[in-house]
Amino acid sequence: MPESAQPSPNRIAGSNKRKSSEPVARTSNYHQSVTANADPLRIGRIPICFFVVSVFFFLIGVCAMPFAAPYVAEFFYQAVVLAVVHTFTLGWITAAIMGVMYRYVPALTRVPIRWPRVAYAQLAIFAIGVSGMVAHFELGAWFGLWLAAIAVVISIIMFAANLAPCLWAQFGSGVAETGMMLALGFLITTASLGTLLGIDKTYDFLGGNVLTNISGHAHLAAIGWVTMSICAVSYRMLPAFLLPTVPLPRHALWQLYALAASVSALAVSLLFGLGGETIFAVTTAAALVWWVVIIGRMVARRRMPLGWTPRHALAGIAGLAVAIALGIALTLTGGDSYWGARIAPGYALAGLLGFFSNFIIGMSYQLFPGFVARARQGRGWAAVTIAELSVMRTRWFVFGAFNAGVAVMIAGFMAGSLGTIQAGAILGAAGGAAYALTTMWTLSFAFRAAVPAAAAQSALRILPE
């Protein structure tokens, strides 16, 4: 309950009335405390803690891009490059998706999380594991790498143990729930395979080609886990942001099944050298185009104007289109060829930054301030509005600089121009850093009772219920 709505003894004249109002105030505070304890994920700070970790890794990743560019231009499969890639894939993208799922899975399924406080331990293990992986990739220390990877796998199992019971009851019926359940399965598979690849660096027990093994792992992560999660969440979130006049079609569920089957076949063919990678890449691309058509139909028939969230979503779809084209080209040239070495970094950039990061940035503009406002309400702090928690004046710069930087980097890799790559990396880092710093400012109000300056200076405010 917002503070302004609580009974106040000062508003009631007379000492007897003041005394009679005190139990009401205590009762109100008691019910608020019970609600907070009974629903620690929806009005608590657990998802926000994941977002803080996520944005922190994003800041590290974008700041490292200009320094990592010469290594990527030389050859994409190097320890420094792998360190930066996992900073984005695990630290930024996976942590953000985990935070969103912790907030929305209980709300969607109406099934409470069984062990909510385990999420804090899971986050700590996850952050330590990812930090260890990034550091040991940078050092080229494989023994420490796979020990850190084991910690990440443990944290992912804890995550799945909390959410899978909620999602299982809706699997096959709810579109978003089914997609997130499939994504959980891919996440566990990806993490386990990645750990085996790390151990193989020490004991050399896996067969197959190194590049195809890495490619199988990367596609399970990028498409099976991240893209599946984005598809599932977008089916739930974008209608709320756009208010389309058409309902979500039932065949959206089959799009998720098609995507899962195609990427599974692609990964298996890469890992076991079965052939047919180009065919499975095309079917995976077709499943993604199917998703774009569904989303595009909702965007075309929206009732809400395009804000920064849909704009980033559209930029993400453009990044996806580039990634699809480069991915199919990569299956034709091979990653170890002259052109494959140029295409592979562009393919990764289009996916990690152009597609995934645009969607997360756009969604965060809508979700993060609301989460913070709800967390403050749960703790009984002064109410603030979403507008007061949002920094609007930098969003045009974030959108322009970040996406222009990504485009310039991709063009630089295709042209083989290191100067162009570094210029794009600096431009993208500037936009990414502006996003990270302003977002950290927004998230900080979940951990301090102070209010933004806009709230303190405004005399007339409409507070959330």
FIMI-542182 format. One record per residue: x, y, z of N, C-alpha, C in turn. Coordinates in steps of 0.1 Angstrom, whole numbers, padded with zeros to 4 digits, always signed. Layout:
BEGIN
XYZXYZXYZ ...
END
This chain:
BEGIN
+0008-0012+0000+0000+0000+0000+0009+0012+0000 +0007+0022-0009+0014+0034-0009+0013+0042+0004 +0023+0049+0008+0023+0056+0021+0011+0066+0022 +0008+0072+0010-0003+0082+0011-0016+0076+0013 -0018+0063+0011-0031+0056+0013-0032+0050+0027 -0021+0050+0035-0022+0045+0049-0029+0054+0058 -0037+0049+0068-0043+0058+0078-0033+0065+0086 -0035+0078+0089-0026+0086+0096-0033+0092+0108 -0027+0091+0120-0033+0097+0132-0035+0112+0131 -0026+0118+0124-0026+0133+0123-0038+0138+0115 -0045+0129+0108-0056+0133+0100-0069+0132+0108 -0068+0127+0120-0080+0125+0128-0079+0133+0140 -0089+0142+0142-0089+0151+0154-0093+0143+0166 -0088+0147+0178-0092+0141+0191-0083+0130+0195 -0080+0129+0208-0071+0119+0213-0077+0105+0212 -0090+0104+0215-0096+0091+0215-0096+0085+0201 -0099+0094+0191-0099+0089+0177-0085+0085+0173 -0075+0093+0178-0061+0090+0175-0058+0076+0180 -0062+0073+0192-0059+0060+0198-0066+0049+0190 -0078+0051+0186-0085+0040+0179-0080+0038+0165 -0073+0048+0159-0067+0046+0146-0054+0039+0146 -0047+0038+0157-0034+0032+0157-0034+0017+0154 -0044+0009+0160-0044-0005+0156-0047-0007+0141 -0054+0003+0135-0057+0001+0121-0044+0003+0113 -0036+0013+0117-0023+0015+0110-0014+0002+0112 -0014-0003+0125-0005-0015+0127-0010-0027+0119 -0024-0028+0118-0029-0039+0110-0026-0038+0096 -0026-0025+0091-0023-0023+0077-0008-0027+0074 +0001-0023+0083+0015-0026+0082+0017-0041+0083 +0009-0048+0091+0011-0062+0093+0007-0070+0080 -0005-0066+0074-0009-0072+0062+0001-0070+0051 +0007-0058+0051+0017-0055+0040+0029-0063+0042 +0033-0066+0055+0044-0074+0057+0041-0089+0053 +0029-0094+0057+0026-0107+0053+0025-0109+0038 +0020-0099+0031+0020-0099+0016+0034-0100+0010 +0043-0092+0016+0056-0092+0011+0063-0105+0013 +0061-0112+0025+0067-0125+0027+0060-0136+0019 +0047-0134+0016+0041-0145+0009+0043-0144-0006 +0047-0132-0011+0049-0130-0025+0063-0123-0027 +0074-0129-0023+0087-0122-0024+0092-0120-0037 +0087-0127-0048+0093-0125-0061+0085-0114-0068 +0072-0113-0067+0065-0103-0074+0067-0089-0069 +0069-0087-0056+0071-0073-0051+0084-0072-0044 +0092-0083-0045+0106-0082-0039+0116-0078-0049 +0129-0080-0045+0140-0075-0053+0148-0086-0060 +0143-0099-0059+0151-0109-0066+0153-0107-0080 +0142-0105-0088+0144-0102-0103+0153-0090-0105 +0152-0080-0097+0160-0068-0098+0175-0071-0096 +0178-0079-0087+0192-0083-0084+0198-0090-0097 +0190-0098-0103+0194-0104-0116+0197-0093-0127 +0188-0083-0127+0190-0073-0137+0202-0064-0134 +0205-0062-0121+0217-0054-0118+0230-0062-0123 +0230-0075-0120+0241-0083-0125+0242-0083-0140 +0230-0084-0147+0230-0084-0161+0235-0071-0167 +0231-0060-0162+0235-0047-0168+0250-0045-0165 +0254-0049-0154+0269-0048-0150+0277-0055-0161 +0274-0068-0164+0281-0075-0174+0280-0069-0188 +0268-0063-0191+0267-0056-0204+0276-0044-0205 +0278-0037-0194+0287-0025-0194+0301-0030-0196 +0305-0041-0189+0318-0047-0191+0320-0051-0206 +0310-0058-0211+0311-0063-0225+0313-0052-0235 +0305-0041-0235+0305-0031-0245+0318-0023-0243 +0323-0021-0231+0336-0014-0229+0348-0022-0234 +0346-0035-0234+0357-0044-0239+0357-0045-0254 +0347-0042-0261+0346-0044-0275+0357-0037-0283 +0360-0024-0281+0371-0018-0288+0384-0025-0287 +0387-0030-0275+0400-0037-0272+0400-0051-0278 +0389-0057-0279+0388-0071-0284+0387-0071-0299 +0384-0060-0305+0382-0060-0320+0394-0065-0328 +0407-0061-0325+0418-0067-0332+0419-0082-0331 +0416-0088-0320+0416-0102-0319+0406-0109-0327 +0394-0103-0327+0383-0109-0336+0386-0108-0350 +0392-0096-0354+0396-0094-0368+0406-0104-0373 +0415-0108-0364+0426-0118-0367+0420-0132-0369 +0412-0136-0359+0405-0149-0360+0395-0150-0349 +0383-0154-0351+0372-0153-0341+0374-0164-0330 +0381-0175-0332+0382-0185-0322+0395-0183-0314 +0394-0173-0304+0406-0170-0295+0400-0169-0281 +0409-0170-0271+0405-0170-0257+0399-0156-0254 +0405-0145-0258+0400-0132-0255+0386-0130-0261 +0384-0135-0273+0371-0133-0280+0360-0142-0272 +0364-0154-0268+0354-0162-0261+0351-0156-0247 +0360-0149-0241+0357-0142-0229+0347-0131-0231 +0348-0123-0241+0338-0112-0244+0325-0118-0248 +0325-0129-0256+0312-0135-0260+0305-0140-0248 +0311-0147-0239+0304-0152-0227+0300-0141-0217 +0307-0130-0218+0303-0118-0210+0289-0114-0214 +0286-0114-0228+0273-0111-0233+0263-0123-0231 +0267-0135-0235+0257-0146-0236+0253-0150-0222 +0262-0151-0213+0258-0155-0199+0256-0143-0190 +0266-0134-0189+0264-0124-0179+0253-0114-0182 +0251-0110-0195+0241-0100-0199+0228-0107-0202 +0228-0115-0212+0216-0120-0218+0209-0130-0209 +0217-0140-0204+0211-0151-0196+0206-0146-0183 +0214-0137-0176+0209-0131-0163+0197-0123-0165 +0195-0115-0176+0183-0107-0178+0171-0116-0180 +0173-0127-0188+0161-0136-0191+0157-0143-0178 +0167-0147-0170+0164-0153-0157+0156-0143-0148 +0160-0131-0148+0152-0121-0139+0138-0119-0144 +0136-0119-0157+0122-0117-0163+0114-0130-0160 +0120-0142-0161+0113-0154-0158+0109-0155-0143 +0118-0151-0135+0115-0151-0120+0103-0143-0117 +0101-0132-0124+0090-0123-0122+0077-0127-0128 +0078-0133-0140+0066-0135-0148+0061-0149-0148 +0069-0159-0146+0065-0173-0146+0054-0176-0135 +0057-0171-0122+0046-0173-0112+0033-0166-0115 +0034-0154-0121+0022-0147-0125+0015-0153-0136 +0022-0158-0146+0015-0164-0158+0008-0177-0154 +0016-0186-0147+0011-0199-0143+0002-0199-0131 +0002-0189-0123-0005-0188-0110+0000-0199-0101 +0012-0203-0102+0018-0213-0093+0030-0207-0086 +0030-0207-0073+0041-0200-0066+0054-0207-0068 +0065-0200-0067+0078-0206-0067+0080-0214-0054 +0085-0226-0055+0086-0235-0044+0097-0230-0034 +0108-0226-0039+0119-0222-0030+0124-0208-0034 +0117-0197-0031+0120-0184-0036+0134-0179-0031 +0137-0183-0019+0150-0177-0013+0162-0185-0019 +0160-0196-0025+0171-0203-0032+0176-0194-0044 +0167-0186-0049+0171-0177-0060+0183-0168-0057 +0184-0164-0045+0195-0155-0041+0208-0163-0041 +0208-0176-0036+0220-0184-0037+0223-0188-0051 +0213-0190-0059+0215-0193-0073+0222-0181-0080 +0217-0169-0077+0223-0157-0084+0238-0156-0080 +0241-0158-0067+0255-0157-0062+0264-0167-0069 +0259-0180-0070+0267-0190-0077+0268-0187-0091 +0258-0182-0098+0258-0179-0112+0268-0168-0114 +0267-0157-0107+0276-0145-0109+0291-0149-0107 +0294-0158-0097+0307-0162-0094+0312-0171-0106 +0303-0180-0110+0307-0189-0121+0309-0182-0134 +0301-0172-0137+0303-0165-0150+0315-0157-0149 +0318-0150-0138+0330-0142-0136+0342-0151-0138 +0342-0163-0132+0353-0172-0133+0355-0177-0147 +0344-0179-0154+0346-0183-0168+0352-0172-0177 +0347-0160-0175+0352-0149-0183+0367-0147-0180 +0370-0147-0167+0384-0145-0163+0394-0156-0168 +0389-0168-0167+0398-0179-0172+0398-0181-0187 +0388-0176-0194+0389-0175-0208+0400-0165-0212 +0400-0154-0205+0409-0143-0208+0424-0148-0205 +0425-0156-0194+0438-0161-0191+0442-0174-0199 +0433-0180-0205+0435-0193-0212+0438-0204-0203 +0432-0203-0191+0434-0214-0180+0422-0223-0181 +0424-0235-0187+0412-0243-0190+0408-0251-0178 +0416-0254-0168+0412-0261-0156+0403-0252-0148 +0407-0240-0146+0398-0231-0139+0385-0228-0146 +0386-0228-0159+0374-0225-0168+0363-0236-0165 +0367-0248-0166+0356-0258-0165+0352-0260-0150 +0360-0256-0141+0355-0255-0127+0344-0244-0125 +0347-0233-0131+0337-0222-0131+0325-0226-0139 +0326-0233-0150+0315-0238-0158+0306-0247-0150 +0312-0255-0142+0304-0265-0133+0296-0256-0123 +0301-0246-0118+0293-0237-0109+0281-0231-0117 +0283-0227-0129+0272-0222-0137+0262-0232-0139 +0266-0245-0142+0256-0255-0144+0248-0258-0131 +0255-0258-0120+0247-0259-0107+0237-0249-0105 +0241-0236-0108+0231-0225-0107+0219-0226-0117 +0222-0231-0129+0211-0233-0138+0202-0244-0134 +0207-0255-0128+0199-0265-0123+0190-0260-0112 +0195-0252-0103+0187-0245-0093+0176-0237-0099 +0180-0229-0109+0170-0221-0116+0159-0229-0122 +0162-0240-0129+0152-0249-0135+0144-0256-0124 +0149-0259-0113+0142-0266-0103+0131-0257-0097 +0134-0244-0097+0124-0234-0092+0113-0232-0102 +0116-0231-0115+0106-0227-0125+0099-0238-0132 +0106-0250-0134+0100-0261-0142+0087-0265-0136 +0085-0267-0122+0072-0271-0117+0061-0261-0120 +0064-0249-0121+0054-0239-0125+0050-0240-0139 +0059-0242-0148+0057-0242-0162+0051-0255-0167 +0054-0266-0161+0050-0279-0166+0035-0281-0167 +0028-0276-0158+0013-0277-0158+0007-0270-0170 +0014-0260-0176+0008-0253-0187+0015-0257-0201 +0024-0266-0200+0032-0270-0212+0022-0276-0222 +0023-0271-0234+0014-0276-0245+0001-0269-0246 -0002-0260-0237-0015-0253-0237-0012-0238-0238 -0004-0233-0229+0000-0219-0229+0012-0216-0239 +0011-0207-0247+0022-0204-0257+0034-0200-0250 +0033-0189-0242+0045-0184-0235+0051-0194-0226 +0042-0201-0218+0047-0212-0209+0054-0223-0216 +0049-0227-0227+0055-0238-0235+0069-0234-0240 +0070-0222-0245+0083-0217-0250+0093-0216-0239 +0089-0211-0228+0099-0210-0217+0103-0223-0212 +0094-0233-0212+0098-0247-0207+0107-0253-0217 +0105-0251-0230+0115-0256-0240+0128-0249-0238 +0128-0236-0236+0140-0229-0234+0148-0234-0222 +0141-0237-0211+0148-0243-0200+0156-0255-0203 +0149-0264-0211+0156-0276-0215+0168-0274-0223 +0167-0264-0233+0179-0260-0241+0190-0254-0232 +0186-0246-0222+0196-0240-0213+0204-0251-0206 +0198-0261-0200+0205-0271-0193+0214-0279-0203 +0209-0282-0215+0217-0289-0224+0229-0281-0229 +0227-0268-0231+0238-0260-0236+0248-0258-0225 +0244-0256-0213+0254-0255-0202+0262-0268-0200 +0255-0279-0200+0262-0292-0198+0272-0294-0210 +0268-0292-0222+0277-0294-0233+0289-0284-0232 +0286-0272-0229+0297-0262-0227+0307-0267-0217 +0302-0272-0206+0312-0277-0196+0320-0289-0201 +0314-0298-0208+0321-0309-0215+0332-0304-0224 +0328-0293-0232+0338-0288-0241+0350-0282-0233 +0347-0276-0222+0358-0270-0214+0366-0281-0208 +0360-0292-0203+0368-0303-0197+0376-0309-0208 +0371-0310-0220+0378-0316-0232+0391-0308-0235 +0391-0295-0231+0404-0288-0233+0415-0293-0225 +0411-0299-0213+0421-0305-0204+0424-0319-0207 +0414-0327-0210+0415-0342-0211+0414-0347-0225 +0409-0339-0235+0409-0343-0249+0402-0356-0251 +0389-0357-0247+0382-0370-0248+0370-0369-0258 +0367-0357-0263+0356-0356-0273+0362-0357-0287 +0354-0363-0295+0358-0364-0309+0352-0353-0317 +0353-0353-0330+0348-0343-0339+0357-0331-0341 +0353-0322-0349+0360-0310-0352+0357-0300-0342 +0368-0292-0338+0366-0282-0327+0356-0271-0331 +0357-0266-0344+0348-0256-0348+0334-0260-0349 +0331-0272-0354+0317-0277-0355+0312-0280-0341 +0320-0285-0332+0315-0287-0318+0311-0274-0311 +0320-0264-0313+0317-0250-0308+0304-0245-0314 +0303-0247-0327+0291-0242-0335+0278-0249-0330 +0279-0262-0327+0267-0268-0321+0263-0263-0308 +0273-0261-0299+0271-0255-0286+0265-0241-0288 +0271-0233-0297+0266-0219-0298+0252-0218-0303 +0248-0227-0312+0234-0226-0318+0224-0231-0308 +0228-0241-0299+0219-0245-0289+0216-0233-0279 +0227-0226-0276+0226-0214-0267+0218-0203-0274 +0223-0199-0286+0217-0187-0292+0203-0189-0296 +0200-0200-0302+0186-0202-0308+0178-0210-0298 +0183-0221-0293+0175-0230-0284+0171-0223-0271 +0181-0216-0265+0178-0210-0252+0174-0195-0254 +0182-0187-0260+0179-0172-0260+0168-0169-0269 +0169-0173-0282+0158-0170-0291+0145-0176-0288 +0145-0188-0283+0133-0195-0278+0126-0186-0267 +0135-0182-0257+0130-0173-0246+0124-0160-0252 +0131-0154-0261+0126-0141-0267+0113-0143-0274 +0112-0154-0282+0099-0157-0288+0088-0159-0278 +0090-0166-0268+0080-0169-0258+0076-0157-0251 +0086-0149-0246+0083-0137-0238+0076-0126-0247 +0080-0125-0260+0074-0115-0269+0060-0118-0271 +0056-0131-0272+0042-0135-0274+0033-0130-0262 +0040-0128-0251+0032-0123-0239+0033-0108-0238 +0045-0103-0240+0048-0089-0237+0044-0079-0248 +0047-0082-0260+0044-0072-0271+0029-0069-0272 +0020-0079-0271+0006-0075-0271+0002-0065-0261 +0009-0066-0249+0006-0057-0238+0011-0043-0241 +0022-0042-0248+0028-0029-0252+0021-0023-0264 +0016-0031-0273+0011-0026-0286-0004-0025-0286 -0011-0033-0278-0026-0035-0279-0031-0037-0293 -0026-0049-0299-0031-0051-0313-0045-0055-0313 -0051-0053-0325-0066-0056-0327-0068-0070-0331 -0057-0078-0332-0058-0092-0336-0053-0100-0324 -0059-0112-0321-0054-0120-0311-0041-0128-0315 -0034-0133-0305-0023-0142-0308-0028-0154-0314 -0023-0158-0326-0028-0170-0333-0024-0183-0326 -0032-0193-0327-0029-0206-0320-0017-0212-0326 -0014-0210-0339-0003-0216-0346+0011-0210-0341 +0010-0200-0332+0023-0196-0326+0029-0207-0318 +0021-0216-0312+0026-0227-0305+0034-0236-0314 +0029-0238-0326+0036-0247-0335+0049-0240-0341 +0049-0227-0341+0061-0220-0344+0072-0224-0334 +0069-0224-0322+0079-0228-0311+0083-0242-0313 +0074-0251-0316+0078-0265-0318+0087-0267-0330 +0084-0259-0341+0092-0260-0353+0106-0255-0350 +0107-0244-0343+0120-0238-0339+0128-0248-0331 +0122-0254-0321+0129-0264-0312+0134-0276-0320 +0126-0281-0329+0130-0293-0337+0141-0289-0347 +0140-0278-0353+0150-0274-0363+0164-0271-0357 +0164-0264-0346+0177-0261-0340+0183-0274-0333 +0175-0283-0328+0180-0295-0323+0186-0303-0334 +0180-0304-0346+0185-0311-0357+0198-0305-0362 +0199-0292-0362+0211-0284-0366+0222-0287-0357 +0220-0287-0344+0230-0289-0334+0236-0303-0335 +0227-0313-0336+0231-0327-0337+0239-0330-0350 +0235-0324-0361+0243-0326-0373+0257-0320-0372 +0258-0308-0365+0271-0302-0363+0280-0310-0354 +0274-0315-0343+0282-0322-0333+0286-0336-0337 +0278-0342-0345+0282-0356-0349+0286-0357-0363 +0287-0346-0370+0291-0346-0384+0282-0354-0393 +0269-0353-0391+0260-0361-0399+0257-0354-0413 +0260-0342-0415+0257-0335-0427+0243-0329-0427 +0240-0321-0437+0227-0315-0438+0226-0302-0430 +0237-0296-0426+0236-0284-0418+0229-0273-0426 +0231-0272-0439+0225-0261-0446+0210-0263-0446 +0205-0275-0448+0191-0278-0448+0185-0274-0435 +0191-0278-0424+0186-0275-0410+0187-0260-0407 +0197-0253-0412+0198-0239-0411+0187-0232-0418 +0183-0237-0429+0172-0231-0437+0159-0233-0429 +0156-0245-0424+0144-0248-0417+0143-0239-0404 +0155-0238-0397+0155-0229-0385+0152-0215-0389 +0158-0210-0400+0155-0196-0405+0140-0195-0408 +0134-0205-0414+0120-0205-0417+0111-0204-0405 +0115-0211-0394+0108-0210-0381+0109-0196-0376 +0120-0189-0377+0122-0176-0372+0114-0166-0381 +0114-0168-0394+0106-0159-0402+0091-0160-0399 +0087-0172-0395+0073-0175-0391+0070-0166-0379 +0079-0166-0369+0078-0157-0357+0077-0142-0361 +0086-0138-0370+0086-0124-0375+0072-0120-0381 +0066-0130-0389+0053-0127-0395+0043-0125-0384 +0043-0133-0374+0033-0132-0363+0034-0119-0356 +0047-0115-0353+0049-0103-0345+0046-0091-0354 +0050-0092-0367+0047-0081-0376+0032-0078-0378 +0025-0089-0378+0010-0087-0379+0005-0079-0367 +0010-0082-0355+0006-0074-0343+0010-0060-0344 +0023-0058-0348+0028-0044-0349+0020-0036-0359 +0016-0042-0371+0008-0035-0381-0006-0031-0376 -0011-0039-0367-0025-0037-0362-0025-0032-0348 -0016-0024-0344-0015-0020-0330-0024-0008-0328 -0027-0006-0315-0035+0006-0312-0027+0016-0304 -0014+0013-0300-0005+0021-0293+0005+0027-0303 +0010+0039-0301+0020+0045-0309+0033+0037-0307 +0042+0038-0316+0055+0032-0315+0064+0040-0305 +0067+0034-0294+0077+0040-0285+0091+0034-0287 +0099+0036-0276+0113+0030-0278+0113+0015-0277 +0104+0009-0269+0104-0005-0269+0101-0012-0282 +0090-0008-0289+0088-0014-0303+0099-0010-0313 +0105+0002-0311+0116+0005-0320+0128-0004-0319 +0131-0007-0306+0142-0016-0304+0138-0030-0309 +0126-0034-0307+0121-0047-0312+0122-0048-0327 +0119-0037-0334+0120-0037-0349+0135-0037-0353 +0143-0030-0346+0158-0030-0348+0163-0045-0346 +0157-0051-0336+0161-0065-0333+0157-0074-0344 +0146-0072-0350+0141-0080-0361+0151-0078-0373 +0155-0066-0375+0164-0063-0386+0178-0070-0383 +0182-0070-0371+0194-0078-0367+0192-0092-0370 +0180-0097-0367+0177-0112-0369+0178-0115-0384 +0173-0106-0392+0173-0108-0407+0188-0109-0412 +0196-0100-0407+0211-0101-0410+0217-0114-0405 +0214-0117-0393+0219-0130-0387+0215-0142-0395 +0203-0143-0400+0198-0154-0408+0206-0155-0421 +0207-0144-0428+0214-0144-0440+0229-0148-0439 +0236-0142-0428+0250-0146-0426+0251-0160-0421 +0241-0165-0413+0242-0178-0408+0241-0189-0419 +0232-0186-0429+0231-0196-0440+0243-0195-0449 +0249-0183-0450+0261-0182-0458+0273-0189-0451 +0273-0189-0438+0284-0195-0430+0283-0210-0432 +0271-0216-0433+0270-0230-0435+0275-0234-0449 +0275-0225-0458+0279-0228-0472+0294-0227-0473 +0300-0217-0466+0315-0214-0467+0323-0222-0457 +0317-0225-0445+0325-0231-0435+0332-0221-0427 +0333-0223-0413+0339-0214-0405+0354-0213-0406 +0361-0223-0412+0375-0223-0413+0380-0218-0427 +0371-0213-0435+0375-0208-0448+0378-0193-0447 +0383-0187-0458+0387-0173-0458+0374-0164-0455 +0364-0167-0463+0351-0159-0461+0344-0163-0448 +0345-0175-0444+0339-0179-0431+0345-0172-0419 +0358-0169-0420+0364-0162-0409+0359-0147-0408 +0355-0142-0420+0349-0128-0420+0334-0128-0416 +0327-0139-0421+0313-0139-0419+0309-0143-0404 +0317-0151-0398+0314-0156-0384+0313-0145-0374 +0322-0135-0374+0321-0124-0364+0308-0116-0367 +0306-0113-0380+0294-0105-0383+0281-0113-0379 +0281-0126-0381+0270-0134-0377+0267-0133-0362 +0278-0134-0354+0277-0133-0340+0272-0120-0335 +0278-0109-0341+0274-0095-0338+0259-0093-0341 +0255-0097-0352+0241-0095-0356+0231-0102-0346 +0235-0114-0342+0227-0121-0332+0228-0116-0318 +0240-0115-0313+0242-0111-0299+0238-0096-0296 +0242-0087-0305+0239-0073-0302+0227-0068-0310 +0227-0071-0323+0216-0066-0331+0203-0072-0328 +0202-0085-0325+0189-0091-0322+0187-0092-0307 +0194-0100-0300+0192-0102-0286+0192-0090-0277 +0203-0082-0279+0204-0070-0270+0194-0060-0273 +0190-0058-0285+0179-0048-0288+0166-0052-0282 +0163-0065-0282+0151-0069-0275+0151-0067-0260 +0163-0070-0254+0164-0068-0240+0163-0054-0236 +0171-0045-0243+0170-0031-0240+0156-0025-0241 +0149-0029-0252+0136-0024-0254+0126-0029-0243 +0127-0041-0240+0118-0047-0229+0121-0040-0216 +0134-0038-0213+0138-0032-0200+0132-0018-0198 +0130-0011-0209+0124+0003-0207+0110+0002-0202 +0103-0009-0205+0089-0010-0200+0089-0018-0186 +0098-0028-0185+0097-0037-0173+0104-0031-0161 +0117-0027-0163+0125-0024-0151+0119-0013-0142 +0114-0001-0147+0109+0008-0138+0096+0003-0131 +0088-0005-0137+0077-0011-0130+0081-0020-0119 +0091-0028-0122+0096-0037-0111+0101-0030-0099 +0108-0019-0102+0114-0011-0091+0103-0004-0083 +0093+0002-0090+0081+0008-0083+0074-0002-0074 +0072-0014-0079+0066-0025-0071+0074-0029-0059 +0087-0030-0061+0096-0034-0050+0095-0023-0039 +0095-0011-0043+0095+0000-0033+0081+0000-0026 +0071-0003-0033+0058-0004-0027+0057-0015-0016 +0064-0027-0020+0064-0038-0011+0071-0035+0002 +0081-0026+0002+0089-0023+0013+0083-0011+0021 +0072-0005+0016+0066+0006+0022+0073+0020+0021 +0082+0021+0010+0089+0033+0007+0080+0043+0000 +0084+0055-0002+0076+0065-0009+0074+0061-0023 +0062+0062-0028+0058+0058-0041+0064+0067-0052 +0068+0061-0063+0073+0069-0074+0066+0063-0087 +0065+0071-0097+0059+0067-0109+0070+0061-0119 +0065+0054-0129+0074+0048-0139+0081+0059-0146 +0074+0070-0149+0080+0081-0156+0092+0087-0148 +0090+0088-0135+0100+0094-0127+0113+0085-0126 +0111+0072-0128+0122+0063-0127+0129+0061-0141 +0123+0067-0151+0128+0065-0165+0136+0077-0169 +0148+0074-0176+0156+0085-0182+0153+0085-0197 +0145+0094-0201+0141+0095-0215+0150+0102-0224 +0158+0112-0219+0165+0121-0228+0177+0114-0235 +0181+0102-0230+0193+0095-0236+0188+0084-0245 +0176+0081-0246+0171+0069-0254+0174+0071-0269 +0172+0082-0274+0175+0084-0288+0190+0082-0291 +0199+0086-0282+0213+0084-0284+0217+0069-0283 +0211+0062-0273+0213+0048-0271+0209+0040-0284 +0197+0043-0289+0192+0036-0300+0201+0039-0312 +0204+0051-0315+0212+0055-0327+0226+0050-0326 +0233+0053-0315+0247+0050-0314+0249+0035-0313 +0241+0028-0305+0243+0013-0304+0241+0006-0317 +0230+0009-0324+0227+0002-0336+0236+0006-0348 +0239+0019-0348+0249+0023-0358+0263+0016-0356 +0267+0015-0344+0279+0009-0341+0279-0006-0345 +0268-0013-0342+0268-0027-0346+0268-0028-0361 +0261-0020-0368+0261-0021-0383+0275-0018-0389 +0282-0008-0383+0295-0004-0388+0305-0016-0385 +0304-0022-0374+0313-0033-0371+0310-0045-0380 +0298-0048-0383+0295-0059-0392+0301-0056-0406 +0299-0044-0411+0304-0040-0424+0319-0040-0423 +0326-0037-0412+0340-0037-0411+0345-0051-0412 +0339-0061-0405+0343-0075-0406+0342-0080-0420 +0331-0077-0427+0329-0082-0441+0339-0076-0450 +0343-0063-0448+0353-0057-0456+0367-0060-0452 +0369-0065-0440+0383-0068-0435+0390-0056-0431 +0383-0045-0426+0389-0032-0423+0389-0031-0408 +0401-0032-0401+0402-0031-0387+0398-0017-0382 +0401-0007-0389+0398+0007-0385+0383+0009-0385 +0376+0003-0394+0361+0004-0394+0355-0003-0383 +0361-0015-0380+0356-0023-0369+0357-0016-0356 +0369-0010-0353+0371-0003-0341+0363+0010-0340 +0361+0017-0351+0352+0028-0350+0338+0024-0346 +0333+0013-0352+0320+0008-0349+0319+0004-0334 +0330-0003-0329+0330-0007-0316+0330+0004-0306 +0337+0015-0309+0336+0027-0300+0322+0033-0300 +0316+0035-0312+0303+0040-0313+0293+0032-0305 +0293+0019-0307+0284+0009-0300+0286+0009-0285 +0299+0010-0281+0302+0011-0267+0297+0023-0261 +0297+0035-0268+0292+0047-0262+0277+0046-0260 +0270+0040-0270+0255+0039-0268+0252+0028-0257 +0260+0017-0257+0257+0007-0247+0260+0012-0233 +0271+0020-0231+0274+0025-0218+0264+0035-0213 +0259+0043-0222+0248+0053-0218+0236+0045-0213 +0232+0034-0220+0221+0026-0216+0224+0020-0202 +0236+0014-0200+0239+0007-0188+0239+0017-0176 +0244+0028-0177+0245+0038-0166+0232+0043-0162 +0223+0047-0172+0210+0052-0169+0201+0041-0163 +0203+0029-0168+0195+0017-0162+0199+0014-0148 +0212+0015-0145+0217+0013-0132+0211+0023-0122 +0210+0035-0127+0203+0046-0119+0189+0042-0116 +0181+0037-0126+0168+0033-0124+0167+0022-0113 +0175+0012-0115+0175+0000-0106+0179+0003-0092 +0187+0014-0091+0192+0017-0077+0181+0021-0068 +0170+0026-0073+0159+0030-0064+0151+0018-0058 +0155+0006-0062+0149-0005-0055+0157-0009-0042 +0169-0002-0040+0177-0005-0029+0179+0007-0020 +0173+0018-0023+0174+0030-0014+0160+0037-0014 +0158+0043-0002+0144+0049+0000+0143+0062-0006 +0154+0068-0011+0153+0082-0017+0144+0081-0029 +0139+0093-0033+0131+0094-0045+0139+0101-0056 +0136+0099-0069+0142+0107-0079+0140+0122-0077 +0148+0130-0083+0147+0145-0082+0134+0149-0088 +0129+0143-0099+0117+0147-0105+0105+0145-0096 +0106+0134-0088+0095+0132-0078+0095+0142-0067 +0107+0145-0062+0108+0155-0051+0104+0169-0055 +0106+0173-0067+0103+0186-0072+0089+0188-0077 +0082+0177-0079+0068+0178-0085+0058+0180-0075 +0050+0190-0076+0039+0192-0066+0027+0184-0069 +0024+0182-0082+0012+0175-0086+0017+0162-0093 +0014+0151-0086+0019+0138-0091+0007+0128-0091 +0006+0119-0101-0004+0108-0101+0004+0096-0097 +0001+0091-0085+0009+0079-0080+0002+0066-0084 +0010+0055-0086+0004+0042-0089-0004+0037-0077 -0014+0029-0080-0022+0023-0070-0014+0012-0063 
END
